[in-house]
Amino acid sequence: MAITTFATAVGVGFAGASSALATENPPVRNFGAEHTLVDAGGAVIQGITVTNLQPSNDPIPYPQRRGELWEATATIKAIRGTVTPIIPNFNARAANGQNYQNLAGVPTALGLHPGGIPQGDETNGKLYFDVVGQHPDSVVYNAGGRDLFIWKS
């Protein structure tokens, strides 16, 4: 199990890695594997799992789409404390390094909910990406411009 510690700037929803190891060489796991994210004080621990990166046929209210809609399913588990998912931190990435940021601002019935998750509970939902170039082969959890976790097939 990969465990990464991060610091959160209170009130702005920004998470940055506190360890050079987490930023220089982020753990890469297969889709379906759980990464564990621990806040700097250890009060909040969450398990994050991503699966099913694929083209999507879901109708979503995003008329600005320029490319092909892709989706992945994320599960976030509150291991310790109340967890608030930071959905914009998820990106799809192609083998050539091109990133596609999650369409976190688009409300969808099947999307991952940004609300708090009480300790012991979990939530899951879809992450959507507007893919305008090479197809993605991974999903990256990136905070403050630094990769913390990568899921690949």
C-alpha angles and dihedrals in degrees: 000000000000114000121194127183120213138179121227124212099223117242100008101074094235121140123189129183116254095197128068088215091061093050103038099042111016116193114261117207136171120266107274095036120116123238117199120221119196124188117234093262095042092238093118123044123174134182115217124195127179125193142163105034103186145128111289133222093185114130106236128173097248110120093168091070111138101179142017120319114239130181142195130185119237128194119195119192124194102223095168128008128351112313124209111196115230095210098179088065091074117093133173112225132199123217089255090061097256111148128211113197119223114261088236095155093060111093111220134170092233098039126114108272116236095211125114119280116213119229111280095022131098138198133200137191144138129291115209128208133188102222111200100166139014114006114261122248099183145034118226129198102214124180122186092348093308126111111233100171139008129198118198137165 
